[in-house]
Amino acid sequence: MTYEEAFEIVNKYAPLSLSDKFCEIDKAYDNSGKLIEVSGEIKGVLFCLDLNSESVKLALKKGCNLIIPHHPAIYNPLKKI
């Protein structure tokens, strides 16, 4: 499975439009969606609440090379990594 295919599946069950609708109604901000683009084959996906060192360790232990957290990992724009 590719990154794009994985994103399409997630978007089918949890559409970004729901986040946009919530933000519009509640005058809120949510940094949802793809925050970085990657390529290559997805070998496993870890879903978690927050992206932290424990979730990264668990993903590595289970052989997952895609992590999808419920809460956005990046709220503010980054100037460089």
KEFI-875291 format. One record per residue (C-alpha): x, y, z; residue number from 1; residue in three letters. Coordinates in nm, 2 decimals, always signed. Each point is the difference from the previous one (the first is absolute). Example, Ala and Ser with C-alpha at 12.3 -4.5 7.8 and 13.67 -1.06 7.14 Angstrom:
! KEFI-875291
+--------+--------+--------+-----+-----+
|   east |  north |     up |   k |   r |
+--------+--------+--------+-----+-----+
|  +1.23 |  -0.45 |  +0.78 |   1 | Ala |
|  +0.14 |  +0.34 |  -0.07 |   2 | Ser |
+--------+--------+--------+-----+-----+
//
This chain:
! KEFI-875291
+--------+--------+--------+-----+-----+
|   east |  north |     up |   k |   r |
+--------+--------+--------+-----+-----+
|  +0.00 |  +0.00 |  +0.00 |   1 | Met |
|  +0.12 |  +0.35 |  -0.08 |   2 | Thr |
|  -0.02 |  +0.30 |  +0.23 |   3 | Tyr |
|  -0.27 |  +0.15 |  -0.23 |   4 | Glu |
|  -0.20 |  -0.32 |  +0.02 |   5 | Glu |
|  +0.02 |  +0.00 |  +0.38 |   6 | Ala |
|  -0.10 |  +0.37 |  +0.01 |   7 | Phe |
|  -0.31 |  -0.07 |  -0.22 |   8 | Glu |
|  -0.11 |  -0.28 |  +0.23 |   9 | Ile |
|  +0.03 |  +0.21 |  +0.31 |  10 | Val |
|  -0.17 |  +0.29 |  -0.17 |  11 | Asn |
|  -0.29 |  -0.23 |  -0.10 |  12 | Lys |
|  -0.07 |  -0.08 |  +0.37 |  13 | Tyr |
|  +0.11 |  +0.34 |  +0.15 |  14 | Ala |
|  -0.05 |  +0.26 |  -0.27 |  15 | Pro |
|  +0.20 |  +0.32 |  +0.03 |  16 | Leu |
|  -0.32 |  +0.19 |  -0.08 |  17 | Ser |
|  -0.13 |  -0.09 |  +0.35 |  18 | Leu |
|  +0.29 |  +0.18 |  +0.16 |  19 | Ser |
|  -0.05 |  +0.30 |  -0.23 |  20 | Asp |
|  -0.37 |  +0.01 |  +0.09 |  21 | Lys |
|  +0.08 |  -0.02 |  +0.37 |  22 | Phe |
|  +0.25 |  +0.28 |  -0.03 |  23 | Cys |
|  -0.24 |  +0.22 |  -0.20 |  24 | Glu |
|  -0.29 |  -0.05 |  +0.25 |  25 | Ile |
|  +0.22 |  +0.03 |  +0.31 |  26 | Asp |
|  +0.24 |  +0.27 |  -0.13 |  27 | Lys |
|  +0.28 |  -0.24 |  +0.08 |  28 | Ala |
|  +0.33 |  -0.10 |  -0.16 |  29 | Tyr |
|  +0.10 |  -0.36 |  -0.07 |  30 | Asp |
|  +0.32 |  -0.10 |  -0.19 |  31 | Asn |
|  -0.15 |  -0.31 |  -0.15 |  32 | Ser |
|  +0.10 |  -0.20 |  -0.30 |  33 | Gly |
|  +0.33 |  -0.09 |  -0.16 |  34 | Lys |
|  +0.28 |  +0.20 |  +0.17 |  35 | Leu |
|  +0.28 |  -0.15 |  -0.20 |  36 | Ile |
|  +0.02 |  -0.19 |  -0.33 |  37 | Glu |
|  +0.18 |  -0.33 |  -0.01 |  38 | Val |
|  +0.05 |  -0.26 |  -0.26 |  39 | Ser |
|  +0.05 |  -0.37 |  -0.01 |  40 | Gly |
|  -0.19 |  -0.30 |  +0.12 |  41 | Glu |
|  -0.19 |  +0.00 |  +0.33 |  42 | Ile |
|  +0.09 |  -0.31 |  +0.19 |  43 | Lys |
|  -0.22 |  +0.07 |  +0.31 |  44 | Gly |
|  -0.20 |  +0.28 |  +0.15 |  45 | Val |
|  -0.01 |  +0.10 |  +0.37 |  46 | Leu |
|  -0.30 |  +0.21 |  +0.11 |  47 | Phe |
|  +0.05 |  +0.19 |  +0.33 |  48 | Cys |
|  -0.14 |  +0.29 |  +0.20 |  49 | Leu |
|  +0.32 |  +0.21 |  +0.01 |  50 | Asp |
|  +0.32 |  -0.03 |  -0.18 |  51 | Leu |
|  +0.27 |  -0.04 |  +0.26 |  52 | Asn |
|  +0.31 |  -0.20 |  +0.07 |  53 | Ser |
|  -0.20 |  -0.30 |  +0.12 |  54 | Glu |
|  -0.22 |  -0.01 |  -0.31 |  55 | Ser |
|  +0.31 |  +0.02 |  -0.22 |  56 | Val |
|  +0.17 |  -0.29 |  +0.20 |  57 | Lys |
|  -0.32 |  -0.21 |  -0.03 |  58 | Leu |
|  -0.01 |  +0.07 |  -0.38 |  59 | Ala |
|  +0.36 |  -0.11 |  -0.04 |  60 | Leu |
|  -0.06 |  -0.31 |  +0.22 |  61 | Lys |
|  -0.30 |  -0.10 |  -0.21 |  62 | Lys |
|  +0.17 |  +0.08 |  -0.34 |  63 | Gly |
|  -0.24 |  +0.28 |  -0.08 |  64 | Cys |
|  +0.14 |  +0.27 |  -0.23 |  65 | Asn |
|  -0.31 |  +0.23 |  +0.01 |  66 | Leu |
|  -0.13 |  +0.16 |  +0.32 |  67 | Ile |
|  -0.35 |  +0.16 |  +0.00 |  68 | Ile |
|  -0.06 |  +0.19 |  +0.32 |  69 | Pro |
|  -0.34 |  +0.14 |  +0.10 |  70 | His |
|  +0.15 |  +0.33 |  +0.12 |  71 | His |
|  +0.21 |  +0.18 |  -0.26 |  72 | Pro |
|  +0.37 |  -0.04 |  +0.06 |  73 | Ala |
|  +0.08 |  +0.35 |  -0.14 |  74 | Ile |
|  -0.21 |  +0.30 |  +0.09 |  75 | Tyr |
|  +0.22 |  +0.29 |  -0.11 |  76 | Asn |
|  +0.19 |  +0.03 |  -0.33 |  77 | Pro |
|  +0.36 |  -0.12 |  +0.01 |  78 | Leu |
|  +0.28 |  +0.20 |  -0.16 |  79 | Lys |
|  +0.24 |  -0.29 |  -0.02 |  80 | Lys |
|  +0.05 |  -0.35 |  +0.13 |  81 | Ile |
+--------+--------+--------+-----+-----+
//
